[in-house]
Amino acid sequence: MKTLLFISGFFLALSGFAQSKTLPYKNGFTTAGEKTEFTSLREGITTSYNWNISIIASHDYPVGSSSDDTTRDWLFSPPIKVSADAILSFKYYVYGITGNATPNDEFSVWYGRGDKNPRNGTFVKILDLTSKIKSTYQWVDTANIELPYASDTGYIVFKYQATNNWFVIGVDSIVVKKPGLSVDKRTVETQIDLFPNPGNNLVSINSNENILDVSVTDLSGRLSAINTNLENKVVDVSSLPAGVYTFAIRTQSGVKYKRFFKVNI
């Protein structure tokens, strides 16, 4: 039986969101203040585990007896005032006893604005780590993950979703900052544009770097099914409804986000 549940105290914790953090923002979950900065929101049901913050932020596996008992928990940073070229980095692990994920599993990172409820706010998925699951606890570093808005106050959000699966995650050493000098140089050299924009059929990605992958989300953060030809740097958006979308384009230098306007002609 599906039910929407909010973790007790979540809305009370929102009072702490009034003061936005400025860059650079760092959180290693080491002090009492750092541990209380992050708050969680629950959708779904489980009888076992929530987000846990001790020396890291982690989520253990659900052990419900029904396939309808789906854990879907969100972990929110405090509001962070970002600026042009703000980048995110953190450490993570994704562990599963079998070393693989089921279709209902998800460990992803989002950038959210406005309402903290994912059903009402504006959320953009910026990284999906579900496929990184390992059969051993292995910490991995991330770096230079560009946030999708140039000037805004928003939240870094971690999403955990699982159904009856041994699938655990950990997050640590979260940093949001402006790029350093060496990163600035690489950012200037990396040029990515979409053409035509607005468009309605095939969209070319003009990039001076090789593109590793492309994902497209709508304003609610839903991932769109699209066909891509990475060799020719072309994305087929003909199947998408008219609207506003975010292209997440990953190169060796990191992930860049471009706003795209789909029109029907």
C-alpha positions in Angstrom: 0.0 0.0 0.0 1.6 3.2 -1.1 1.5 6.1 1.4 3.2 9.5 1.5 5.0 10.0 4.8 7.0 13.0 5.9 9.8 12.4 8.4 8.8 13.8 11.8 10.3 17.3 12.4 11.0 18.0 8.8 8.9 21.1 8.6 10.1 22.3 11.9 13.6 22.0 10.6 12.8 24.3 7.7 13.0 27.2 10.1 16.8 26.7 9.9 16.6 27.3 6.1 16.0 31.0 6.5 19.8 31.8 6.5 21.4 31.0 3.1 24.9 29.7 3.0 27.5 31.5 0.9 30.3 30.1 -1.2 32.5 28.3 -0.5 30.2 25.9 1.4 31.7 22.8 3.0 30.2 20.0 5.1 32.1 17.0 6.3 29.5 16.0 9.0 32.2 16.4 11.7 30.7 19.1 14.0 27.3 19.2 15.6 26.4 22.2 13.5 27.3 20.5 10.2 25.2 17.4 11.2 22.1 19.5 11.8 22.4 21.5 8.5 21.0 18.6 6.4 17.3 17.6 6.7 15.4 14.8 5.2 12.0 14.1 3.5 10.3 10.8 3.1 8.0 9.5 0.5 6.9 5.9 0.6 7.1 3.3 3.4 9.7 1.4 5.2 9.9 -0.3 8.6 13.7 0.0 9.0 16.1 2.8 8.1 16.1 6.6 7.4 18.9 8.9 6.4 21.5 8.7 9.1 24.0 11.5 9.8 26.9 10.6 12.0 30.5 11.1 10.7 29.0 10.7 7.2 25.5 10.9 5.6 24.3 7.3 4.9 21.2 5.3 4.1 20.9 1.6 4.9 18.7 -0.9 3.0 15.0 -1.5 3.4 13.9 -4.9 4.5 10.1 -4.6 4.0 8.1 -7.8 3.3 6.0 -6.3 0.5 7.0 -5.1 -3.0 4.8 -2.0 -2.3 7.0 -0.9 0.6 9.2 1.4 -1.4 11.8 3.6 0.3 12.1 7.0 -1.3 14.0 9.4 0.9 15.5 12.8 0.1 18.4 14.5 1.9 18.5 18.3 1.6 21.5 20.6 2.2 20.8 24.1 3.7 20.0 26.8 1.1 23.2 27.8 -0.7 23.7 31.0 -2.6 25.4 30.0 -5.8 27.0 32.1 -8.6 28.2 31.6 -12.1 30.3 28.5 -12.6 29.6 27.1 -9.1 30.7 23.5 -8.8 29.9 20.7 -6.5 32.2 17.9 -5.3 31.7 15.1 -2.7 32.7 11.6 -1.8 30.4 8.6 -2.0 30.0 4.9 -2.0 27.3 2.7 -3.4 27.2 -0.8 -1.9 25.0 -3.8 -2.7 25.6 -7.4 -1.6 25.1 -8.6 -5.1 27.0 -5.7 -6.7 24.0 -4.7 -8.9 20.9 -2.6 -8.7 17.3 -3.5 -9.4 15.1 -1.4 -11.8 13.5 0.3 -8.8 16.8 1.4 -7.2 18.1 4.9 -7.4 20.9 6.9 -5.9 21.0 10.3 -7.5 22.0 14.0 -6.9 19.6 16.9 -7.6 19.6 20.6 -7.5 16.4 22.0 -6.1 14.8 25.5 -5.8 11.7 26.8 -4.1 9.5 24.3 -2.3 11.5 21.5 -0.6 8.8 19.0 -1.6 10.0 17.4 -4.9 6.4 17.3 -6.1 6.1 21.1 -5.8 9.6 22.6 -6.2 11.8 22.9 -9.2 14.3 20.0 -9.2 16.9 19.1 -11.8 18.8 15.8 -11.6 22.5 16.5 -12.0 24.0 13.1 -11.4 22.8 9.5 -11.3 25.1 7.1 -9.4 22.9 4.1 -9.3 25.0 2.2 -11.8 28.1 2.7 -9.6 27.0 0.1 -7.2 29.8 -2.2 -6.0 30.0 -5.4 -4.0 32.6 -3.8 -1.7 32.6 -0.5 0.2 34.6 1.7 -2.1 34.7 5.5 -1.7 34.8 7.5 -4.9 35.7 11.2 -5.3 33.7 13.5 -7.6 34.8 16.9 -8.8 33.7 19.9 -11.0 30.0 19.0 -11.2 28.5 22.3 -12.5 25.3 23.5 -11.0 22.5 24.2 -13.5 21.8 27.8 -12.5 24.2 30.7 -12.7 22.8 32.9 -9.9 20.3 31.4 -7.5 19.7 30.1 -4.0 19.0 26.4 -4.0 19.6 23.0 -2.4 21.9 20.1 -3.1 19.7 17.0 -2.7 20.5 13.3 -2.5 17.8 10.8 -3.4 17.7 7.2 -2.2 15.1 4.8 -3.6 15.0 1.1 -3.1 12.5 -1.8 -2.8 13.4 -4.9 -0.9 17.0 -4.7 -1.9 20.3 -4.7 0.0 21.5 -1.4 -1.4 23.3 1.1 0.9 25.0 4.4 0.2 27.2 7.0 1.9 28.1 10.6 1.2 30.8 12.8 2.7 33.0 15.9 2.2 30.5 18.0 0.3 31.9 21.2 -1.2 30.2 23.9 -3.3 32.5 26.6 -4.5 33.7 28.7 -7.3 36.3 27.0 -9.5 39.9 27.6 -8.7 42.4 29.1 -11.1 43.3 25.8 -12.8 39.6 24.9 -13.1 38.8 28.4 -14.4 41.3 27.9 -17.2 39.7 24.6 -18.2 36.2 26.1 -17.9 37.1 28.9 -20.3 38.5 26.4 -22.8 35.4 24.1 -22.6 32.8 25.6 -25.0 29.4 23.9 -25.3 26.3 25.3 -27.1 23.1 23.9 -28.5 21.9 24.7 -32.0 19.2 25.4 -32.9 17.7 26.6 -29.6 14.7 26.8 -29.6 14.4 23.7 -31.8 12.0 20.9 -32.5 13.8 18.0 -34.2 17.6 17.4 -34.2 19.8 19.5 -31.9 23.5 19.8 -32.5 25.9 20.1 -29.6 28.8 22.4 -30.5 31.6 21.3 -28.2 35.4 21.4 -28.4 35.6 18.3 -26.3 34.5 14.7 -26.7 31.1 14.2 -25.2 30.9 11.1 -22.9 27.1 11.2 -22.4 24.0 13.4 -22.5 20.8 13.3 -20.4 17.8 15.5 -20.7 15.3 16.4 -17.9 12.2 18.4 -17.9 11.5 21.1 -15.3 10.2 18.6 -12.8 13.4 16.6 -13.0 12.0 13.7 -15.0 14.5 12.0 -17.3 13.4 12.1 -20.9 13.8 9.3 -23.4 15.8 10.6 -26.3 18.1 9.3 -29.1 21.6 10.5 -29.1 24.4 10.2 -31.7 27.5 11.1 -29.6 29.9 10.7 -32.5 28.1 13.4 -34.5 27.1 15.3 -31.3 23.4 15.2 -32.3 20.4 14.8 -30.1 16.9 13.8 -31.4 14.3 15.8 -29.4 11.4 15.2 -31.9 9.6 12.9 -29.4 9.6 15.5 -26.6 6.6 17.6 -25.9 7.0 21.4 -26.2 8.5 22.9 -23.1 11.7 23.8 -21.3 14.4 21.1 -20.7 17.9 20.9 -19.2 20.7 19.1 -21.1 23.3 17.6 -18.8 26.4 17.2 -21.1 29.4 15.3 -19.6 32.9 15.7 -20.9 36.3 14.9 -19.4 36.2 18.3 -17.8 32.9 17.6 -15.9 29.2 18.2 -16.5 27.8 21.3 -18.1 24.1 22.2 -18.1 22.3 24.0 -20.9 18.7 25.1 -21.0 16.8 24.1 -24.1 13.4 25.2 -25.4 11.5 22.6 -27.4 8.9 24.1 -29.8 6.4 22.6 -32.1 6.5 24.0 -35.6 
